[in-house]
Amino acid sequence: MHQPSSPFTKAQLLPQEEKLEIVKQKGALFIGLPKETYFQEKRICLTPDAVGALVAHGHRVLVESEAGIESGFTDKDYSEAGAAITKDTAKVFSCPIVLKIEPPSQEELELMKPKTVLISALQLKTRQTAYFKTLAKKKITALGFEFIKDEDHSYPVVKALSEIAGTASVLIAAELMVNAKKGNGLLFGNISGVPPIEVVVIGAGTVGEFAVRSALGLGASVKVFDSSLTKLRNLQVNVGRPLFTSTIQPKNLMKSLRRCDVAIGAVRGKNRSPILVTKSMVENMKKGAVIIDVSVDMGGCFETTEVTSHDNPTHISNGVIHYGVPNIPARYPKTASISISNIFTPYLLDIADNGGIENTIRFDSGLRNGLYFYRGILTNKSVADWFDMSYSDINLLIY
């Protein structure tokens, strides 16, 4: 009789050694919060309340003197929350974990100790190869907070800052209609007997949704354009009322831009925002109308947009007021800081509970997604492609 072949190999039938779960050991964190030196950057990653929560869990926080002053938080606030304050920048950068908004400059990187954990924005488009070479040389583990994912696969930090940018875009437009040179003196608000302000929002993502919410809240008449029907549908559901929505068709868009008082651009592309509003379309807009191009940091979706700064935020082209500041949330540093701090605090407590960043990225795939350098090894494919560098899959390094 022929013996049926076994589905197991001989080796698999032999007794195997038992694999026990790695015991998670809690660890105390030592976090450095440096003062931001980047142009017009006023935000800070942790509020005094967040520092208080971390200190209560047995962690240490070292804050550079006046790091939170632009966000409305004094050294006294941080000191009372349990942080240590220092005027020595090098001391802050020598902490095992460095937490900041903007990516560190080359000089700041030099101050960091080998094997430091850096958590900041990456801002891929503004990096140079030298930045990554220094990270590799110092065997630094780095997380870019714009890549960190949530349980629902969204990007919590990007979402939070997009909510601020969307809401702010309408409030900025309301100011510019009155204060800017050549502003048309119109008031947002549903005033009886006066036709409402007409707002066109291009892009139905988070920025677009919060711009729509704010504009509707101020009594404006709103039209939303996006190439994705799903996004338009979701926006209507989230806002909870029927709206004028349209796919991006030049004829419809042109017609709406001709009539609108405010146009908000919030469309992102893979590498660059697509230009959806041409110079000739802007030429046909009302004189004194306002354009807020929230996508300006990725090139902008209005052809006539120029990059401006918070000090001199507008330029006028074809009689239309253009606002092209790339970092809108920095205009509201306190709100932005509280929002970012709310996201970081649970992550930091989680890292401590898991006994450090190594174990946490092993268990938390969302945080692992934010990792672009691990002990001096590049682990992010998009960074590797952008700079033509070689990278290693993080899953091969941590298991």
FENQUI-V660275 format. One record per run of one state. SS is the DSSP state (2 for helix, 1 for strand, 0 for the rest). FROM is the first residue (numbers start at 0). TO is the last residue. If there is no record, write none. Layout:
ss	from	to
SS	FROM	TO
SS	FROM	TO
This chain:
ss	from	to
0	0	8
2	9	12
0	13	28
1	29	32
0	33	46
2	47	55
0	56	58
1	59	63
0	64	67
2	68	70
0	71	73
2	74	79
0	80	82
1	83	85
0	86	87
2	88	92
0	93	95
1	96	98
0	99	104
2	105	110
0	111	115
1	116	119
0	120	122
2	123	125
0	126	127
2	128	136
0	137	139
1	140	143
2	144	146
0	147	154
2	155	178
0	179	196
1	197	201
0	202	204
2	205	216
0	217	219
1	220	224
0	225	227
2	228	238
0	239	242
1	243	245
0	246	248
2	249	258
0	259	260
1	261	264
0	265	275
1	276	276
0	277	277
2	278	282
0	283	288
1	289	292
2	293	297
0	298	300
1	301	301
0	302	306
1	307	307
0	308	312
1	313	316
0	317	318
1	319	322
0	323	323
1	324	324
0	325	326
2	327	352
0	353	355
2	356	362
0	363	363
2	364	369
1	370	373
0	374	375
1	376	377
0	378	379
2	380	386
0	387	392
2	393	397
0	398	398
